[in-house]
């Protein structure tokens, strides 16, 4: 990519990332005159108000359809910036520069953009592919361990749906598997860019995972995305045992890894919260009418999409999960 071909360049990032990597990325991408848009960090910023702030900054500096937005940060920045770029003047180019492990293996890839709305995650969004994804693994050096652990959960997801070798991922070897995960997602997305079919396998663990994450944002102990997905994958595996004949040892093997993935998470959920959690499932994008649909497993690397699960069984899975993480 030649940055010089754009009429103007903007960099969206957050207050955590900016002090460490904003000057370096401007140097690496040769855009010293880029206009900076620095927002607060966190999922709470992924809303329409923040998008409006980005649009207003672009308009203030006379951005046009030949401008470029660089999204420098984790999943929130990639989702948010991609959405702002894909809707400004009906779409301007953007590139993603992921700085978290989770963003490197998942959020920056695939062309899904979005913001949270009405208390639900990623309710508003577009399909828009970045012009490029630029990964600088050096940025992982400044990540808190909790962010690394969050990324490990997404990496394990690929182990369940596509490559069993990735179920071995841990804090000591994760860097060896980053490109492997990214290649899996790129391949799946290339075959089904707008999620009409097999791309849905990437949602393994995310149906209840998004519900857990959305609920946690109403508490004093919000979960990281990967932590919520880690919980959602346990439920999906439990449901797979009950409904699809998955070997129960796979569930138990994963259960032994949960303490690592949730090492720095506080699980602020109990049985009294299940009704509230279930309300978030009603708005899940994978639903068909009032049918709640999951990605489940027949076996490792044999995912089943569009699996309808009765509400009573979903509730039971959450109750069983709470016994495991209490």
Secondary structure as GFF3:
##gff-version 3
##sequence-region A 1 326
A	DSSP	three_ten_helix	3	5	.	.	.	ID=ss1
A	DSSP	beta_strand	9	14	.	.	.	ID=ss2
A	DSSP	alpha_helix	15	17	.	.	.	ID=ss3
A	DSSP	pi_helix	18	22	.	.	.	ID=ss4
A	DSSP	alpha_helix	23	28	.	.	.	ID=ss5
A	DSSP	beta_strand	35	39	.	.	.	ID=ss6
A	DSSP	three_ten_helix	43	45	.	.	.	ID=ss7
A	DSSP	alpha_helix	48	60	.	.	.	ID=ss8
A	DSSP	beta_strand	68	73	.	.	.	ID=ss9
A	DSSP	alpha_helix	75	87	.	.	.	ID=ss10
A	DSSP	three_ten_helix	88	90	.	.	.	ID=ss11
A	DSSP	beta_strand	93	98	.	.	.	ID=ss12
A	DSSP	alpha_helix	101	102	.	.	.	ID=ss13
A	DSSP	pi_helix	103	107	.	.	.	ID=ss14
A	DSSP	beta_strand	115	117	.	.	.	ID=ss15
A	DSSP	beta_strand	120	124	.	.	.	ID=ss16
A	DSSP	beta_strand	132	133	.	.	.	ID=ss17
A	DSSP	three_ten_helix	137	142	.	.	.	ID=ss18
A	DSSP	alpha_helix	145	161	.	.	.	ID=ss19
A	DSSP	three_ten_helix	164	168	.	.	.	ID=ss20
A	DSSP	three_ten_helix	174	177	.	.	.	ID=ss21
A	DSSP	alpha_helix	178	191	.	.	.	ID=ss22
A	DSSP	three_ten_helix	198	203	.	.	.	ID=ss23
A	DSSP	alpha_helix	206	216	.	.	.	ID=ss24
A	DSSP	alpha_helix	225	244	.	.	.	ID=ss25
A	DSSP	alpha_helix	248	261	.	.	.	ID=ss26
A	DSSP	three_ten_helix	271	273	.	.	.	ID=ss27
A	DSSP	alpha_helix	274	281	.	.	.	ID=ss28
A	DSSP	beta_strand	293	299	.	.	.	ID=ss29
A	DSSP	beta_strand	302	308	.	.	.	ID=ss30
A	DSSP	alpha_helix	311	325	.	.	.	ID=ss31
###
